[in-house]
Amino acid sequence: MNCGTSSCVPRFLAVAAIAMLVVALFTMPAHAQILCTTMSAPGCTLSFVGGVLDNPSAGEINPTAWVPLVSGGVLELTQNAPNERGAAWFNTPQQVEGGFGVEFQFQITTTVGSVGDGLAFVIQNSSSTPSVALAAIGGFGGGIGYGTREFDPCSGVTTAATYSVPPCAAGTDLGIPNSVAIEFDTFANSYDLDPDHVAIQSCGTVNNLPDHSSPCLIARTGANFLDSLVNPIVLSDGLMHYVQIVYLPYSATCPTANPCPNLSVYIDPALNGGAPVLQAHVDLNNPCAAAAVPSGCGSGPILSGNTAAYVGFTAATRGAQSEHLIQSFTFTPSVTRPLQGSGVTNSFVFPFATYNVTYPADVPVTNTTMTITPTVLPPADCNKRINIFGEGNVPTCTTFPSAGSDAVIFDVACAVGANQTQGDTTPPGLACPTTTGFNPLQPTSTFHSNEDISNIVNINNGTIPAGVAPQFLTATEGTNAWVPIGVGFSTDLTKGGGTNNYQSQMVLADFPLVGGTSPFLVQYQFNGFTSPVNQPAINSAQAGQTIPFKWQLLYPSNAALGFNGGPVTNLSLVVPPAAPTTFPFLTLDIVGECTNTSSSSDTSVPVDTESQNGLVNQGNGFYQYNWQTPKTLANQCVIVDAEVGDGQPHEANIQFHK
């Protein structure tokens, strides 16, 4: 280990090695969030398997000479020694088919010789027998602990099955079948374009392998891509690196290339603007069919008919060597449920928050499911990913106490039709139900409506800090084009919405107030008043009669803030200019006396034309407020102002008589 870095962790204590070591803290129920703030935290129940290549020339493996371990809260997959391999699996299969979010920290250090070979996050169903699946491990060196280690590349071979047997395979040093690996490779084998790269590999049902020239490559970063970043990433520099992985539900209708990749990999997003280093279109059931390049992969689904699989880490060394460390890990499976309409709240419950979506009666919801996929990540990384506004009011990601005080980014996807195909945007309709009212940026897209459809996140065991204006943001998947969707109005929840299948992310963020107002003060368009109350005339009315004030309220035409000028049809989501009190935030107040009481411009308001008092929503942004005037206003001329949340005066002059 390189203890010259600020993130150096203590040297591990020697322990007795066995073929497989199970850390039995308690059994975690399937599908629950794994939250390992350290790798020795309660709930981090792991099974370990390792080995040393005692006689490399003969391929003799001693499975007990090295076994990974946890010490000081850090998982050590391999020592800084040659010819080692290690794997650590969480004991309970996790739901993966419907989507998940992953966050972990890794550190790769070396003090002698060349650096190698890397580590991988792996999903596998290598056996239906749990004890066998938990003992899964792949090859040394270039096998990175998940794949078959080859003596040399098998040029000209076109099927994964052929790669899985000699002479391509190194005897018993075989890869893990029924697996998908996301590798972080630090050594340039002959089939690699460069060291320091990220790749996604799967051979379907047969033994996995890391050869990027094989049919098992799904995607990899371009040559020297990590080196070419504004802030280059060196995987083996001895520093602690953050990784986030988001897997959204697979859709056969989604093209294999952009704009809808469903697997995104991020490394240290705070360093390079928050964009992913690798994206791909992946089907965890049958990755060979999902990818554009692989052909001849093992047939059949790798999940073997299940929706769950084992998740964990692998690493390996050979002639090159490094110490491979994992310091924290979070895995959060998606929640999928059928949507109910007509004002019913659809709740997606996570250990750290509840995501609620409510559709009003005017939005049809038929045979549709919604999937919410959260990714837990450090606040610094989250903040960098949403910091696109430059100077001034920089947003700050809201932290969730029950998620280790990390931030959370939510991905939202829907499924429509009998086959419930995730992300399907073909007939019978758009994937996520929409409204004819306000839609941010793209009125005809599958974005939720901020104005009709209410998305609320309730943070478990915590509140949004006081003195800030929480907002939802949405951004195209893999970009920093964040757009605010609905300014918040409470200390512990936010209303708003915005999602587009496989093309958006949602984050709850706080914005500093400026002069007591939100930096995204919404300048609504107020059209009115209309007859019988006229402007700028002085209107004449009998004291005690009901006066109907009528107007239309529209959202601004401001794409930068996510508004397209549509009608405001739900005043409960109107944003006040300062801290709110009660909703709807609309008042009708006497603000002064008329400056001109001349009767020459008087316009009479019909007496007692309205019998209903209060605010009436007439639809399409039209409102009517029936003001029952007090008789005490007789012989007074007053100015009446309607406050609709834009901070602007909307006044009418009324001359009262007996």
C-alpha positions in Angstrom: 0.0 0.0 0.0 1.2 3.5 -0.8 0.9 5.4 2.5 2.1 8.6 0.9 -1.5 9.5 0.0 -3.9 11.3 2.1 -6.4 8.4 1.8 -4.0 5.7 3.1 -5.7 3.1 5.2 -4.2 0.9 7.9 -2.1 -2.2 7.1 -4.3 -5.3 7.4 -3.7 -7.8 10.2 -2.7 -11.3 9.2 -5.5 -13.9 9.6 -5.8 -17.6 9.0 -6.7 -18.3 5.4 -9.5 -20.7 4.3 -11.0 -21.4 0.9 -14.1 -19.4 1.6 -14.7 -17.1 4.6 -18.2 -16.0 5.5 -18.6 -12.8 7.6 -21.8 -13.7 9.4 -23.2 -10.6 10.9 -26.9 -11.2 10.1 -28.8 -12.2 7.0 -30.1 -9.4 5.0 -33.5 -9.7 3.4 -33.4 -9.9 -0.4 -34.2 -6.7 -2.3 -33.2 -4.4 0.6 -30.7 -1.6 0.3 -27.1 -2.5 1.1 -25.6 0.4 3.0 -21.9 -0.1 3.9 -20.6 3.2 5.0 -17.6 1.0 5.9 -17.2 -2.6 4.7 -17.6 -3.8 8.3 -20.9 -2.1 8.9 -23.9 -4.1 10.1 -25.6 -5.6 7.0 -22.4 -6.0 5.0 -22.6 -9.8 5.1 -19.9 -11.1 2.7 -18.5 -14.4 1.5 -14.8 -14.4 0.4 -12.9 -16.7 -1.9 -9.3 -16.3 -3.1 -6.2 -18.1 -4.2 -2.6 -17.9 -5.2 -1.1 -19.2 -8.5 1.7 -21.3 -6.8 3.1 -22.7 -10.0 2.2 -20.3 -12.9 3.8 -22.4 -15.6 1.7 -25.4 -14.6 -1.4 -23.4 -13.6 -1.4 -24.8 -10.1 -3.7 -22.9 -7.8 -3.5 -22.9 -4.0 -7.0 -21.7 -2.9 -6.0 -21.1 0.7 -2.8 -19.2 0.3 -4.8 -15.9 0.0 -8.4 -15.1 0.9 -9.8 -11.5 0.9 -10.6 -9.9 4.3 -12.1 -6.9 5.9 -10.0 -4.9 8.4 -10.4 -1.4 9.6 -13.7 -1.2 7.7 -11.8 -1.7 4.4 -12.2 -4.8 2.1 -8.8 -6.0 0.7 -9.4 -8.1 -2.5 -5.6 -8.7 -3.2 -2.4 -7.8 -1.5 0.4 -5.9 -3.2 1.8 -9.2 -4.3 2.0 -11.2 -7.6 -0.3 -14.1 -8.6 -3.2 -13.4 -6.3 -7.0 -13.3 -7.0 -9.9 -12.4 -4.7 -13.7 -12.2 -4.8 -16.2 -10.9 -2.2 -19.9 -11.6 -2.7 -22.8 -10.2 -0.7 -24.6 -13.2 0.8 -28.1 -12.5 -0.3 -29.1 -12.2 -4.0 -30.3 -8.7 -4.9 -33.0 -7.6 -7.3 -31.1 -6.5 -10.4 -33.4 -7.0 -13.4 -35.7 -4.1 -12.7 -32.8 -1.6 -12.2 -30.5 -0.5 -9.4 -28.1 2.2 -8.3 -24.6 1.5 -7.0 -22.0 3.6 -5.2 -18.6 2.5 -4.0 -15.1 3.8 -3.2 -12.0 2.0 -4.4 -8.2 2.4 -4.0 -5.5 0.7 -6.0 -1.9 1.1 -4.7 1.4 -0.4 -5.6 5.0 0.1 -4.4 7.0 -2.2 -6.7 7.0 -3.4 -10.3 4.3 -2.8 -12.8 0.7 -2.0 -11.8 -1.9 -4.7 -12.4 -4.4 -5.9 -13.0 -7.5 -4.2 -11.8 -10.9 -4.9 -10.1 -14.5 -5.4 -11.2 -18.0 -5.0 -10.0 -19.7 -8.2 -11.0 -23.3 -9.5 -11.2 -23.6 -13.3 -11.4 -25.8 -16.3 -11.1 -23.1 -18.9 -11.6 -24.9 -21.6 -9.8 -28.4 -22.3 -8.4 -26.7 -23.7 -5.2 -25.9 -20.6 -3.0 -22.7 -22.1 -1.5 -21.3 -22.7 -5.0 -22.4 -19.3 -6.3 -20.7 -17.6 -3.3 -17.5 -19.4 -4.1 -17.4 -18.1 -7.7 -14.1 -16.6 -8.9 -12.3 -16.1 -12.2 -8.8 -15.9 -13.5 -5.6 -14.3 -12.3 -3.9 -11.4 -13.9 -5.8 -10.2 -16.9 -8.8 -12.2 -15.8 -9.3 -9.6 -13.0 -10.9 -12.3 -10.9 -14.0 -12.6 -13.0 -12.8 -13.8 -16.5 -10.8 -16.5 -18.0 -7.1 -15.8 -17.9 -5.7 -16.6 -21.3 -2.1 -17.6 -22.2 -2.4 -15.5 -25.3 -5.3 -13.9 -27.3 -7.2 -16.4 -29.4 -7.2 -14.4 -32.6 -9.7 -15.5 -35.2 -11.9 -17.2 -32.7 -15.5 -15.9 -33.0 -17.5 -17.7 -30.3 -17.5 -17.2 -26.5 -17.8 -21.0 -26.0 -14.5 -21.5 -27.9 -12.8 -18.9 -25.7 -13.9 -20.8 -22.6 -11.9 -24.0 -23.3 -8.2 -24.7 -24.0 -6.0 -23.6 -25.6 -7.6 -20.2 -25.0 -8.5 -20.9 -21.4 -5.8 -21.5 -18.8 -6.8 -24.9 -17.5 -9.0 -24.5 -14.4 -8.3 -20.7 -14.3 -11.7 -20.1 -15.9 -14.1 -17.1 -15.8 -17.4 -16.9 -14.0 -20.4 -18.1 -16.1 -23.7 -16.3 -16.1 -22.1 -13.0 -15.2 -21.8 -9.4 -16.3 -18.6 -7.5 -15.2 -17.9 -3.8 -15.1 -14.1 -3.8 -15.0 -11.6 -1.1 -13.9 -8.5 -2.3 -15.7 -5.0 -1.0 -14.9 -2.8 -3.2 -17.1 -2.6 -3.2 -20.9 -2.8 -6.8 -22.1 -2.4 -7.4 -25.8 -6.2 -7.2 -26.3 -6.4 -3.9 -24.5 -6.1 -0.5 -26.2 -4.5 1.0 -23.1 -4.1 0.7 -19.3 -6.6 2.6 -17.2 -9.9 1.9 -18.9 -13.4 0.8 -18.0 -15.2 -2.0 -19.9 -18.4 -4.1 -19.6 -17.9 -7.8 -20.4 -20.3 -10.7 -20.6 -20.2 -14.1 -22.4 -23.8 -14.8 -21.5 -24.2 -18.2 -20.0 -20.6 -19.4 -20.6 -17.4 -18.4 -18.8 -16.8 -14.7 -18.8 -13.5 -13.3 -20.1 -11.9 -9.8 -20.3 -10.7 -10.0 -23.9 -12.0 -6.9 -25.6 -11.4 -8.4 -29.1 -13.8 -11.3 -28.2 -17.5 -11.5 -28.8 -18.0 -10.8 -25.1 -17.2 -7.1 -25.2 -20.4 -5.0 -24.6 -18.7 -1.6 -24.3 -15.4 0.0 -23.2 -13.9 3.5 -23.0 -12.0 4.7 -26.0 -8.2 4.6 -26.2 -6.6 6.8 -23.5 -10.0 8.3 -22.7 -9.4 8.6 -19.0 -6.0 10.2 -19.6 -7.6 12.8 -22.0 -10.1 14.2 -19.5 -9.6 17.7 -18.2 -8.7 16.2 -14.9 -7.1 12.8 -16.0 -8.1 9.8 -13.9 -5.4 7.3 -13.0 -7.1 4.3 -11.5 -3.9 3.0 -9.7 -2.6 6.4 -8.4 -3.2 5.3 -4.7 -6.0 7.8 -4.3 -9.6 7.0 -3.3 -11.9 7.0 -6.3 -15.7 7.2 -6.3 -17.8 5.1 -8.7 -21.5 5.3 -9.4 -23.3 2.8 -11.6 -26.9 3.2 -12.7 -28.8 0.4 -14.4 -32.3 1.2 -15.7 -34.8 -1.5 -16.7 -33.9 -3.0 -20.0 -36.1 -2.3 -23.1 -35.9 -4.3 -26.3 -37.3 -1.3 -28.1 -34.5 1.0 -27.0 -31.7 1.3 -29.7 -28.3 0.0 -28.8 -26.7 3.4 -29.1 -27.6 6.8 -27.7 -29.9 8.5 -26.8 -31.1 5.8 -24.5 -28.3 3.8 -22.9 -29.6 2.1 -19.7 -26.3 1.5 -17.9 -24.1 4.4 -16.9 -20.7 4.3 -15.1 -19.3 7.4 -13.4 -15.8 7.8 -11.8 -15.1 10.8 -9.7 -17.9 12.9 -11.3 -16.8 16.0 -9.3 -13.6 16.1 -11.3 -14.9 16.3 -14.8 -18.3 17.9 -14.9 -20.3 14.9 -13.7 -20.6 13.1 -17.1 -20.4 9.3 -17.2 -17.1 7.8 -18.4 -19.1 4.9 -20.1 -22.6 4.2 -21.1 -24.2 1.2 -22.8 -27.4 -0.6 -23.6 -27.4 -3.8 -21.6 -29.8 -6.6 -20.9 -28.9 -8.4 -17.7 -31.0 -11.3 -18.8 -29.3 -11.7 -22.2 -26.4 -9.3 -22.6 -25.3 -10.9 -25.9 -28.6 -9.9 -27.5 -28.6 -6.4 -26.1 -25.2 -5.3 -27.3 -24.4 -4.2 -30.8 -21.0 -6.0 -31.1 -21.1 -9.4 -29.3 -22.2 -12.3 -31.4 -21.8 -16.0 -30.7 -22.2 -15.4 -26.9 -23.6 -18.2 -24.8 -27.4 -18.5 -25.4 -29.9 -18.1 -22.6 -30.5 -15.6 -19.8 -27.6 -15.2 -17.3 -30.1 -14.7 -14.6 -31.4 -18.2 -15.2 -35.0 -17.2 -15.1 -34.6 -15.2 -11.9 -34.9 -11.4 -11.3 -32.2 -11.5 -8.7 -28.5 -12.3 -8.7 -25.4 -12.1 -6.5 -23.4 -8.9 -6.6 -19.8 -8.3 -5.4 -16.2 -7.5 -6.3 -13.3 -9.3 -7.9 -9.6 -8.4 -8.4 -6.4 -10.1 -9.5 -2.7 -9.8 -9.9 0.0 -11.8 -11.8 3.4 -10.6 -12.9 2.1 -7.0 -12.3 0.8 -6.4 -8.8 -1.4 -4.0 -6.8 -3.3 -3.9 -3.6 -7.0 -3.6 -4.5 -9.2 -2.0 -1.8 -13.0 -1.3 -1.4 -13.8 1.2 1.3 -17.6 1.7 1.1 -20.5 0.3 -0.9 -24.2 1.1 -1.5 -26.6 -0.9 -3.6 -30.2 0.2 -3.9 -32.6 -1.8 -6.1 -35.4 -0.1 -8.0 -39.0 -0.1 -6.9 -41.6 -0.9 -9.6 -45.3 -0.6 -9.1 -48.4 -0.2 -11.3 -49.6 3.4 -11.5 -53.0 4.4 -10.2 -54.6 7.6 -11.5 -57.5 9.9 -10.5 -55.7 11.5 -7.5 -54.3 8.3 -6.0 -50.8 8.7 -4.6 -48.3 6.1 -5.8 -45.7 5.6 -3.2 -42.2 4.1 -3.9 -40.7 3.4 -0.5 -36.9 3.3 0.0 -34.9 3.0 3.2 -34.0 6.7 3.1 -37.0 8.3 1.4 -40.4 7.8 -0.1 -41.0 9.0 -3.7 -44.7 9.8 -4.3 -46.3 10.4 -7.6 -49.9 11.6 -7.9 -51.8 11.9 -11.2 -55.0 14.0 -11.3 -58.3 12.8 -12.8 -57.7 14.5 -16.1 -54.6 12.4 -16.9 -55.5 8.9 -18.1 -53.4 6.1 -16.5 -53.9 2.7 -18.1 -51.9 -0.5 -17.8 -48.7 1.4 -16.8 -46.0 0.6 -14.4 -43.4 3.1 -13.1 -39.8 2.3 -11.9 -37.9 4.6 -9.6 -34.1 3.9 -9.5 -32.2 5.8 -6.9 -28.4 6.2 -6.8 -26.8 7.2 -3.5 -23.6 9.3 -3.9 -21.4 11.6 -2.0 -22.7 15.2 -1.8 -19.5 16.6 -3.4 -20.0 14.5 -6.5 -23.7 15.2 -6.7 -23.1 19.0 -6.3 -20.6 18.9 -9.2 -23.1 17.1 -11.4 -25.7 19.8 -10.9 -23.4 22.8 -10.8 -24.3 24.2 -14.3 -25.5 27.7 -13.4 -22.1 29.2 -13.1 -21.9 32.3 -10.9 -24.4 33.2 -8.3 -26.9 30.8 -6.8 -25.1 27.5 -7.0 -27.4 24.6 -6.0 -26.5 22.1 -3.3 -27.8 18.5 -3.4 -30.0 17.6 -0.4 -28.5 15.0 1.8 -30.5 12.0 3.2 -29.7 11.1 6.9 -30.9 7.5 6.4 -28.6 7.1 3.3 -25.4 7.7 5.3 -25.9 11.5 4.8 -25.3 11.1 1.1 -27.3 12.7 -1.7 -29.6 10.7 -4.0 -30.3 11.0 -7.8 -33.5 9.3 -9.0 -34.1 7.9 -12.4 -37.7 7.3 -13.5 -39.0 5.0 -16.2 -42.4 3.7 -17.2 -43.8 0.6 -19.0 -47.0 0.5 -21.1 -48.8 -2.4 -22.6 -49.5 -6.0 -21.9 -45.8 -6.9 -22.1 -44.8 -4.1 -19.8 -41.8 -3.1 -21.9 -39.8 -0.6 -20.0 -39.1 2.6 -21.7 -41.4 1.8 -24.7 -42.3 5.0 -26.5 -44.2 3.2 -29.3 -48.0 2.9 -29.6 -50.3 2.5 -27.7 -48.7 5.7 -26.3 -45.9 7.5 -24.6 -44.4 5.6 -21.7 -45.1 7.9 -18.8 -48.6 9.5 -18.6 -48.6 13.2 -19.6 -50.9 16.1 -19.3 -52.2 18.7 -21.7 -51.1 21.4 -19.3 -47.6 22.7 -18.6 -44.7 20.5 -19.7 -41.1 21.7 -19.2 -39.1 22.2 -22.3 -40.9 19.7 -24.5 -44.7 19.9 -24.4 -45.0 16.7 -26.4 -42.4 14.7 -24.6 -42.8 12.1 -21.9 -41.9 14.6 -19.2 -44.2 14.7 -16.3 -46.1 17.9 -15.9 -44.9 20.2 -13.1 -48.3 21.8 -13.1 -50.7 18.8 -13.1 -48.7 15.9 -11.9 -47.3 16.1 -8.4 -44.0 14.4 -7.5 -43.1 14.6 -3.8 -40.1 13.2 -2.0 -40.4 12.7 1.8 -37.1 12.3 3.4 -37.0 9.7 6.2 -35.6 10.9 9.5 -34.7 14.3 8.2 -35.8 17.6 6.8 -34.4 20.0 4.1 -32.3 22.6 5.9 -34.1 25.9 6.8 -33.3 29.1 4.9 -33.0 27.4 1.5 -35.5 26.9 -1.4 -35.6 23.2 -2.3 -36.2 22.4 -6.0 -36.3 19.4 -8.2 -34.0 19.4 -11.2 -34.1 17.2 -14.2 -31.3 16.5 -16.8 -30.8 14.4 -19.8 -29.1 11.1 -18.7 -25.3 11.6 -18.7 -25.4 15.4 -19.2 -25.3 18.4 -16.9 -28.2 20.2 -18.7 -30.1 20.4 -15.4 -33.4 22.3 -15.4 -35.3 23.4 -12.3 -38.7 21.8 -12.2 -41.0 23.3 -9.6 -39.7 25.5 -6.7 -40.2 23.9 -3.3 -42.4 25.4 -0.7 -41.9 23.4 2.5 -39.1 22.3 4.8 -39.6 18.6 4.4 -41.1 18.0 0.9 -40.8 19.3 -2.6 -43.5 19.3 -5.2 -42.6 19.3 -8.9 -41.9 16.7 -11.5 -40.0 15.9 -14.6 -38.8 12.8 -16.2 -38.1 11.3 -19.5 -37.5 7.5 -19.9 -33.8 6.7 -20.0 -32.9 10.3 -20.8 -33.3 12.0 -17.4 -32.2 12.1 -13.8 -33.9 13.7 -10.9 -32.2 15.3 -7.9 -33.5 17.1 -4.9 -31.4 20.2 -4.5 -31.4 23.3 -2.3 -30.9 26.9 -3.7 -29.7 29.8 -1.5 -32.4 32.5 -1.2 -31.6 35.9 -2.6 -33.2 38.8 -0.7 -35.7 36.4 0.8 -36.7 35.0 -2.6 -35.8 32.0 -4.7 -33.2 32.6 -7.4 -35.8 31.0 -9.7 -38.6 33.4 -9.0 -41.3 32.5 -11.5 -42.6 35.5 -13.5 -46.1 34.3 -14.3 -48.0 35.8 -17.1 -51.1 37.5 -15.7 -53.9 38.3 -18.2 -56.6 40.4 -16.6 -58.7 41.6 -15.0 -61.5 40.9 -17.5 -65.0 42.2 -17.5 -67.0 43.1 -15.4 -63.9 44.5 -13.6 -61.9 46.7 -15.9 -58.5 48.3 -15.9 -57.4 51.1 -15.5 -61.0 52.4 -15.1 -62.5 53.2 -11.8 -65.2 50.6 -11.3 -68.4 51.4 -9.5 -70.0 48.9 -7.1 -72.5 48.8 -4.3 -70.9 48.1 -0.9 -71.9 44.6 0.2 -72.3 43.1 -3.2 -70.2 40.2 -4.6 -67.7 41.3 -7.2 -66.3 38.7 -9.7 -62.6 39.2 -10.4 -61.6 37.2 -13.5 -58.1 36.6 -15.0 -55.9 34.0 -16.8 -52.6 32.8 -15.3 -49.9 31.4 -17.6 -46.4 30.0 -16.9 -43.6 32.1 -18.3 -42.0 31.3 -21.7 -38.6 30.6 -20.3 -37.0 27.4 -21.5 -33.9 28.0 -19.3 -36.1 27.5 -16.2 -38.2 24.8 -17.7 -41.3 26.8 -18.5 -43.1 26.9 -21.9 -45.9 29.4 -21.4 -48.6 26.9 -20.8 -51.7 27.6 -18.6 -51.4 27.2 -14.8 -54.2 24.8 -14.0 -53.2 23.9 -10.4 -52.6 26.8 -8.1 -51.3 24.5 -5.3 -48.1 24.4 -7.3 -47.8 28.2 -7.8 -44.5 29.5 -6.3 -44.8 32.4 -3.9 -42.2 35.2 -4.1 -41.1 34.5 -0.5 -41.6 32.1 2.3 -45.2 30.7 1.9 -47.9 30.4 4.4 -50.9 28.5 3.1 -51.9 27.4 -0.3 -53.3 28.3 -2.7 -51.0 31.3 -2.5 -53.5 33.9 -3.7 -54.9 36.8 -1.9 -57.1 39.8 -2.7 -56.2 42.8 -0.5 -57.0 46.4 -0.2 -53.7 48.1 -0.8 -54.6 51.8 -0.9 -57.1 54.5 -1.8 -57.9 55.6 -5.3 -55.9 58.7 -6.5 -58.7 59.7 -8.8 -62.3 59.6 -7.7 -63.8 61.2 -10.8 -67.0 59.5 -11.9 -66.3 60.2 -15.6 -64.3 57.0 -15.9 -66.5 54.9 -13.7 -67.5 51.4 -15.0 -70.4 49.9 -13.1 -70.0 46.3 -11.9 -73.4 44.6 -12.0 -74.9 44.2 -8.6 -75.0 40.7 -7.0 -74.1 38.8 -10.2 -72.3 36.1 -8.2 -73.7 34.1 -5.3 -70.6 31.8 -4.8 -67.7 33.3 -2.8 -64.0 32.4 -3.0 -61.7 31.2 -5.7 -63.2 29.2 -8.7 -60.8 27.3 -11.1 -62.5 27.5 -14.5 -59.8 25.5 -16.3 -57.1 26.3 -18.9 -55.6 28.8 -16.5 -58.7 30.9 -16.1 -59.7 31.8 -12.5 -62.5 33.8 -10.8 -62.4 35.2 -7.3 -65.8 36.2 -6.0 -65.3 38.9 -3.4 -68.1 39.4 -0.9 -67.5 43.1 -0.2 -68.2 44.6 3.3 -70.9 47.3 3.5 -68.4 49.4 5.6 -66.7 50.3 2.3 -69.6 52.6 1.3 -68.5 55.9 -0.1 -64.8 54.8 -0.3 -62.6 54.3 -3.4 -60.0 51.6 -2.8 -57.3 49.8 -4.8 -57.6 46.0 -4.7 -54.6 43.9 -5.5 -54.5 40.2 -6.5 -51.4 38.3 -5.4 -50.8 35.3 -7.7 -47.2 34.4 -6.7 -45.2 36.5 -9.2 -44.4 39.4 -6.9 -46.1 41.8 -9.3 -49.1 44.2 -8.6 -52.4 43.3 -10.3 -54.7 46.1 -9.2 -58.2 47.4 -9.8 -59.9 50.6 -8.6 -63.3 50.2 -7.0 -65.6 53.2 -6.0 -68.2 51.9 -3.5 -71.6 53.5 -2.9 -74.5 52.7 -0.7 
